[in-house]
């Protein structure tokens, strides 16, 4: 028997296809919610709600809004998504901040994954910290130094957080690691590439996150001693990515030996130094400066 198919066409209508004499729009609400929970935010906000009343109701169920991945959408006012959203919902203006408020409100506190785009502000992060208490995974954009300094206080609100991905290391990383250890008991994954990993940072990782399972510090300034210290202190690591780093040789025998017990150990492209890069002061917002 051929599998039933469902298709949403450009006009916001669905082809009337029947299953055992029933139409898609007549499906049980629980079934619709289960299906719609697999859709992206574009379909949930623009396409599905305008098919029929039952679909509109199902698309507003909080279970459909648990994954708030804003990085897959273009929020520029002239984008196709922005224009379609404004047209379908009869709004005169469109902004990321407004759309995020809508998505967060529809999640009703049940969102468990949040990925913020580059244009997100600290106000958007504060909103999430207040309205999305059940987050288990958080992806942050590259914030300014002042806003990065506020990350530790916000992280403390997400008690169920397991994964944190940042574009680079915040200035108060030691405080951040402490807040994670104190408040996020099931934390397992940290993604923090393009950073300058100091002795203090390595110590914070080992002291506060000894049971971390996945650590990504690729493209960072990371000397051999700090890498070995992390490898020795974080015995639960199943994956460590330190590719294309400056500060140690990927072929170093001691490094390879220490990482042998890790299921996925990635150090390809790393080298002791680089003639066109040098480490800069930790107070600077950048990690490396290109010498011209």
N, C-alpha and C positions, 0 to 999 in steps of 0.2 A: 504494500500500500504506500502510495506517495506521501511524503511528509507534508503537513500543512504549512503554508507560507503566509507571512504577513508583510505587507509593503506599505510604507507611508510615502505618498507621492508629494511633489513640490507644493501643491495647493493645500496641504494639510489634511488630506482625506486618505482613507485607506481603501484598498480594493476589497469589496465584499466577498470574502472567502469563507466558506462554511466548514465547520468540523462537526460531523454527526448531526447535521441539520441546524447548527447554531452558528451565528456570526461572531467574528472576533470581538466586536463591541459588546456582545452579550456574555462574554466570559466572566467567571467569578472574579470579584475584585482582588482576592488574594493572588490569583493567577496573573492578573494584569500587573499588579505591583511587583511580583517576582520577575516578570519579563522586563518591565520598565526599569527595574533597579540595575539592569545590565547596560542601560543606555548612557550616553554621555550627556553633559549639561546642555549642549546645544539642542539635542532632540527633546530633552525633558522640558526645556523652557520655551522652545519655539514651535516644534512640530507636533508632538503628541497631544498637548492640551487642546489643540484646535481641531481634533478629529471628531470627537463627540463628547457628550457629557460624562459618560462613564470613564472614558480614557482621561479626560481632564481631571476627574476626581482621583483616579489611580495615580496619575503623574504628580499629584500634590502630596501623596503619602510620604511621610518622613523617611521611610525605608528606601525610597528611591533617591534620596539625597544624602546618603551616608558617605559617598566618595565625592569630595568637592575638589576636582582637579581643574583648576582654572588655567593651567598652562597650555591646554590644547585649544584655547579659544583666542581670537583676535579681538581685543576690546577697544581698538581705535574707533572713533565715531563714524568713520567712513567705511569700516569693514562690512562685509556681507552679513556677518552675525549681528552686529549692532543695528544695522538697517532693518533686518528681518525682525529682530526682537522689538524694536520701536514700532514697526508697522503692525505686527500681530497684536501687540499689547496696547496700542494707541497711546504711546508716551511721546512727549515732545523732545525729551533729551535722554541720553544714555551715558552711563559711566560705570567703570568697574566697581567703584565703591557701592553704587546703588544696586548693581546686580549681585554683588557678594552679600549684601544685607538681605536681599530676597532669598538667595540660596541658603544662607544660614538660618533664616526664619523658617523656611520649609523643612530644614533638617530637624527642627524641634529638639535640638540637643543630642541627636543620635549620630551625628557625623563622626566617623572614625578615621578618615583620611583627608588631609588638607594639603594642597600644593598651590602656593601662591605665585603669581606671575611677577615679572620684574617691576611692573608699574605699581605693585602693591605698596602701601605705606605702613608705618607703625600703627596707625589708627586701625587699619584692617586687621593687623595681628592682635591688637588689644580686643577688638570685637570678637575674634575667634576665641581668645582666652576666656572671655566672659560667657560666650554662647555655645561653645563646642567643648564641653568638659570631658567628653569621652574619646578624644582623639588618641589613636594609637600610632599614627604616622603623620609627620609634619615636614613639609618641604618649604624652606624659606628662600626668598630672593636675596640679592646682594644689597643689604641695607647700608645706610650711612654709619659712620663710627658711633655717633651719638645714639642712633636707634639700635645698633648692635648691643650697646651697653645695657639696654633694657630687656634683652632676651632672657637672661637668667631669672628675673622676677616673674616673667610671663610663663616660662617653662614650668615653674613650680605649681601652676594651676592644673597641669595635665598629668594626673596621677596614673593614668593607664598608658602613657606614652612608651612605645617600644622602639620607634625609629625616628631619628632626626637627621635631616639632610640640609646642609647649608652650603652656600657658594664659597665660603672661606671661613676661617676662624674668627670668632668675635673677640674684641679686645679683652673682655673679662671671661676668658675661657675657664680659668680655674674656678671661678664662682659658678659658671654654668655647669661644670662637671659636678660640683658639690650639690647644686640644686637637683640635678638629675638623680644623683645617688640618694638624696634625702627624700625625694618625692616620687620618682618613677621606678618602682621596684622591679618592673619587668622589662627594663630598657635593655635592648640587645644590639642596636645598629646605629653607628654614627658615620655620617658622610661629611667630610670636611676637607675638600681638596684645596689646592692653591693656597696653602697656609705656610707660615713659618713656625715650625714646631720647636719650641725652646725646651730646655731642661725642666722648667716649671710646668710646661704643658704636658710633657711626657709623664712627669710625676703625678699630675692631676688625673691623667687617664688611668694610670696603674692604681692609684690610691682610691679613686672614686668609681671607676668603671672596670674593676678587675674581672668581671664575668661577662664582659662584652663579647658578642659572637662575631660581629662584622664591623670592620673599621676600614674606611677609605680615606687615605691622606695622600692621594696621588698628586703629582705636580707640586710638591711642597719642598721647602728647604728643611731637610731632615738629616742631621748628622748620624753617623753609624752608631755612636754611643746611645743616643736617644731611641733609635730603632731597636737596638738590642735590649734596652731597658723595658720597652713596651712588650717585646716578645717574651721576655722573661717573666714579666708581671701579669700579663693577660693570658692565662693558660687555657681559657675557654674559647679562644679565637678559632673560628672555622674558616674565616676568610679575612685576609689582610691585603689591601691594595696600596702599594707604595710605588707605583709606576712613575717613571719620568721625574724622579725627585733629584735634587741636588744635595750632596752631602755624604753619599756612600756609593760604592760601586755595586752594580747589580750582580757582578760575578764574585763578590767577596765570599770567601769560603765560610767564615764565621757566621755571616748573615744567612747564607744558604742553609747552614747546619741548624741554626736556631729556628728557621722557618720550616724545617722539614716536616714537623708534626702537624702543620696547619694544612687543612684540606685544599684550600685555594690560597696560594702565596704568590703574589704578583709584585715583582720588583723590576720588570723589564724597562730598559731605557734610563735607569737611574745611574748617576755618575758622581764622582767625588766633587768636581767643580765645573764651572762653565765660564769661559772667558767673557761672555757678554752679560752675565748676571752677577749680582752680589746681594748679600743679605742686608737689609736695612733695619733701622731701629724698630722695636716692637710697637712704639707709640704711633708709627705711621700707619695710615689706612691701607697702604699697599703692602704686598709681600716681597716683591722684587722690583728693582728699577733697571730698565734697559740702558746700558751705557752706549751712547752714540758717539 
